[in-house]
């Protein structure tokens, strides 16, 4: 730990001043977090606290971003107010990524990951969403239709198509996340996909894909599973 308070640092070395002069990209992750925290505690600067937070989550910003407000608030010198600020910052970053993707077509698993991957990786529960597109695969909307474990006993195909029908969508892409980070499909995932395809055929709405979002890892560079890509849809 540095033990030196930020206000005691050389002005040229303080995170805020360096961000102003050199840009945010010049700062380490812990320095950016320290700016959000603003203050530390007795004997530890905001930078010390930020470095301790990252260490607690294995130096993984992704793991830290997925922590709940209550988890973050329990970290010494953080508390509820700072935890809320951090969670808001992480969520804004994810939404910015989604906003950039919304103006493009949604045709491939890569497009879906660009649209929802960053946002859904922050979740510690399963969220089921449906992307509606027009005949040119232009994004129309994304709707959350369920949260919790995806299985055929709690999921009904009508929920997947309710919004799409109202928007006169040409097709839909079902998307859900696996909080474990492993996108491999379960038996329930396969059954839901079968039900969805059958319902889409009746309604004449194309089920373009069912994509399970995970997280990139050293032994798993592709952070998603596509039923279409694997010839299962």
C-alpha positions as CSV (number, residue, x, y, z in Angstrom):
1,X,0.0,0.0,0.0
2,X,1.2,3.5,-0.7
3,X,0.1,5.0,2.7
4,X,0.6,8.4,1.1
5,X,-2.7,10.3,0.8
6,X,-3.5,11.5,-2.7
7,X,-3.5,15.1,-1.5
8,X,0.0,14.6,-0.3
9,X,1.2,13.4,-3.7
10,X,3.0,15.6,-6.2
11,X,0.1,17.4,-8.1
12,X,1.5,16.1,-11.4
13,X,1.1,12.5,-10.1
14,X,-2.5,12.7,-8.8
15,X,-5.0,10.7,-10.8
16,X,-7.4,13.5,-11.4
17,X,-4.7,15.9,-12.6
18,X,-3.1,13.2,-14.8
19,X,-6.5,12.4,-16.4
20,X,-7.0,16.1,-17.2
21,X,-3.6,16.5,-18.8
22,X,-2.9,13.0,-20.3
23,X,-6.4,11.5,-20.8
24,X,-8.2,8.7,-19.0
25,X,-6.3,6.0,-21.0
26,X,-3.1,7.0,-19.3
27,X,-4.4,5.9,-15.9
28,X,-4.2,2.4,-14.4
29,X,-7.5,0.7,-13.5
30,X,-6.9,1.3,-9.8
31,X,-6.4,5.0,-10.4
32,X,-9.7,5.3,-12.3
33,X,-11.5,3.6,-9.4
34,X,-9.7,5.9,-6.9
35,X,-11.2,8.9,-8.8
36,X,-14.7,7.4,-8.3
37,X,-14.0,6.7,-4.6
38,X,-12.7,10.2,-4.0
39,X,-11.6,9.5,-0.4
40,X,-10.0,6.6,1.5
41,X,-9.8,6.1,5.2
42,X,-7.3,6.8,8.0
43,X,-4.0,5.4,7.0
44,X,-5.0,4.5,3.5
45,X,-5.6,6.7,0.4
46,X,-8.4,6.2,-2.1
47,X,-5.8,4.6,-4.4
48,X,-4.9,2.1,-1.6
49,X,-8.5,1.2,-1.2
50,X,-8.9,0.8,-5.0
51,X,-5.9,-1.5,-5.2
52,X,-7.2,-3.6,-2.3
53,X,-10.6,-3.9,-4.0
54,X,-9.0,-5.2,-7.2
55,X,-6.8,-7.6,-5.3
56,X,-9.9,-8.9,-3.5
57,X,-11.4,-9.8,-6.8
58,X,-8.3,-11.4,-8.3
59,X,-7.2,-8.2,-10.0
60,X,-10.1,-8.7,-12.4
61,X,-12.2,-5.7,-13.3
62,X,-14.8,-8.0,-14.7
63,X,-15.2,-9.8,-11.4
64,X,-15.3,-6.5,-9.5
65,X,-18.0,-5.1,-11.9
66,X,-20.2,-8.1,-11.3
67,X,-20.2,-7.6,-7.5
68,X,-23.5,-6.4,-6.0
69,X,-23.9,-3.1,-4.3
70,X,-24.1,-4.9,-1.0
71,X,-20.9,-6.8,-1.6
72,X,-19.0,-3.6,-2.5
73,X,-20.5,-1.7,0.4
74,X,-19.0,-4.3,2.8
75,X,-15.5,-3.5,1.7
76,X,-13.8,-1.3,4.3
77,X,-13.8,2.4,3.4
78,X,-16.3,1.9,0.6
79,X,-19.8,1.9,2.1
80,X,-23.1,2.2,0.4
81,X,-22.8,5.6,-1.3
82,X,-19.5,4.7,-3.0
83,X,-20.7,1.3,-3.9
84,X,-23.7,2.8,-5.7
85,X,-21.4,5.2,-7.5
86,X,-19.2,2.3,-8.7
87,X,-22.1,0.2,-9.8
88,X,-23.5,3.1,-11.7
89,X,-20.2,3.6,-13.5
90,X,-19.9,0.0,-14.4
91,X,-23.4,-0.1,-15.7
92,X,-22.9,3.1,-17.8
93,X,-19.9,1.6,-19.4
94,X,-21.9,-1.5,-20.4
95,X,-24.7,0.6,-21.7
96,X,-22.3,2.6,-23.8
97,X,-21.1,-0.5,-25.5
98,X,-24.8,-1.5,-26.1
99,X,-25.7,1.9,-27.5
100,X,-22.9,1.8,-30.1
101,X,-24.1,-1.6,-31.3
102,X,-27.8,-0.7,-31.6
103,X,-27.2,1.4,-34.7
104,X,-25.9,-1.7,-36.6
105,X,-27.5,-4.8,-38.0
106,X,-27.7,-7.9,-35.7
107,X,-27.0,-11.0,-37.8
108,X,-24.1,-12.9,-36.1
109,X,-23.2,-14.1,-32.6
110,X,-20.5,-11.4,-32.7
111,X,-23.2,-8.7,-33.3
112,X,-25.2,-10.0,-30.3
113,X,-22.2,-10.1,-28.1
114,X,-21.4,-6.5,-29.0
115,X,-24.9,-5.5,-28.2
116,X,-25.4,-7.3,-24.9
117,X,-22.2,-9.1,-23.9
118,X,-20.7,-6.4,-21.7
119,X,-24.0,-5.6,-20.0
120,X,-25.0,-9.2,-19.3
121,X,-21.6,-10.2,-18.0
122,X,-22.3,-7.9,-15.0
123,X,-25.2,-9.9,-13.9
124,X,-25.0,-12.5,-11.1
125,X,-28.3,-14.1,-12.2
126,X,-29.7,-15.5,-15.5
127,X,-31.5,-13.0,-17.6
128,X,-33.5,-14.0,-20.7
129,X,-33.8,-11.4,-23.4
130,X,-35.3,-11.3,-26.9
131,X,-33.8,-9.1,-29.7
132,X,-36.3,-8.1,-32.4
133,X,-35.1,-7.3,-35.9
134,X,-36.7,-6.3,-39.2
135,X,-36.2,-7.9,-42.6
136,X,-32.8,-6.2,-43.1
137,X,-31.7,-7.5,-39.6
138,X,-31.7,-3.9,-38.3
139,X,-32.1,-3.8,-34.5
140,X,-35.7,-2.9,-33.4
141,X,-35.5,-3.5,-29.6
142,X,-34.3,-5.8,-26.9
143,X,-36.7,-6.9,-24.1
144,X,-36.1,-8.9,-20.9
145,X,-38.7,-11.5,-20.7
146,X,-37.5,-13.5,-17.6
147,X,-34.8,-13.6,-15.0
148,X,-33.7,-16.6,-13.0
149,X,-32.9,-20.1,-14.3
150,X,-34.0,-20.7,-17.9
151,X,-36.0,-23.9,-18.1
152,X,-39.2,-25.1,-19.9
153,X,-41.2,-25.1,-16.7
154,X,-40.9,-21.4,-16.1
155,X,-40.4,-20.2,-19.7
156,X,-43.3,-20.0,-22.2
157,X,-42.6,-19.2,-25.9
158,X,-45.4,-16.6,-26.0
159,X,-43.3,-14.3,-23.9
160,X,-40.5,-14.5,-26.5
161,X,-42.9,-13.3,-29.2
162,X,-45.2,-10.9,-27.4
163,X,-43.1,-7.8,-28.0
164,X,-41.9,-9.0,-31.4
165,X,-45.5,-9.2,-32.7
166,X,-46.3,-5.7,-31.4
167,X,-43.3,-4.4,-33.3
168,X,-44.1,-6.3,-36.5
169,X,-40.6,-7.9,-36.3
170,X,-39.4,-10.2,-39.0
171,X,-37.3,-12.3,-36.6
172,X,-36.1,-12.7,-33.1
173,X,-32.9,-13.8,-31.4
174,X,-33.2,-15.4,-27.9
175,X,-30.3,-14.5,-25.6
176,X,-29.5,-15.5,-22.1
177,X,-26.4,-15.5,-19.9
178,X,-24.7,-18.1,-17.8
179,X,-23.3,-16.2,-14.7
180,X,-20.7,-19.0,-14.3
181,X,-19.1,-17.8,-17.5
182,X,-19.4,-21.2,-19.3
183,X,-21.8,-20.8,-22.2
184,X,-22.3,-24.5,-22.8
185,X,-26.0,-25.3,-23.2
186,X,-27.9,-27.4,-20.7
187,X,-30.7,-29.9,-21.4
188,X,-33.2,-27.2,-20.5
189,X,-31.6,-24.7,-22.9
190,X,-32.0,-27.2,-25.7
191,X,-35.6,-27.9,-24.9
192,X,-36.5,-24.2,-24.8
193,X,-34.8,-23.7,-28.2
194,X,-36.9,-26.5,-29.6
195,X,-40.1,-25.0,-28.2
196,X,-39.2,-21.6,-29.5
197,X,-38.5,-22.8,-33.0
198,X,-41.9,-24.6,-33.1
199,X,-43.8,-21.5,-31.9
200,X,-42.0,-19.3,-34.4
201,X,-43.0,-21.5,-37.3
202,X,-46.6,-21.2,-36.3
203,X,-46.4,-17.4,-35.9
204,X,-44.3,-17.0,-39.0
205,X,-41.6,-15.1,-37.1
206,X,-38.1,-16.4,-37.8
207,X,-36.1,-17.6,-34.8
208,X,-32.7,-16.5,-36.1
209,X,-30.7,-17.9,-33.2
210,X,-30.5,-18.7,-29.5
211,X,-27.3,-17.4,-28.0
212,X,-25.9,-18.2,-24.6
213,X,-23.5,-15.5,-23.3
214,X,-20.6,-16.5,-21.0
215,X,-17.2,-14.8,-20.5
216,X,-13.9,-15.1,-22.4
217,X,-11.3,-17.2,-20.7
218,X,-7.8,-18.5,-21.6
219,X,-9.2,-21.9,-22.4
220,X,-12.4,-20.5,-23.8
221,X,-11.7,-17.6,-26.2
222,X,-15.3,-17.6,-27.6
223,X,-17.6,-16.1,-25.0
224,X,-20.8,-17.4,-26.4
225,X,-22.7,-20.5,-27.7
226,X,-24.8,-20.1,-30.8
227,X,-27.4,-22.8,-31.6
228,X,-27.5,-21.7,-35.2
229,X,-23.7,-21.8,-35.6
230,X,-23.7,-25.3,-34.1
231,X,-26.4,-26.5,-36.5
232,X,-28.9,-27.0,-33.7
233,X,-31.5,-24.5,-35.0
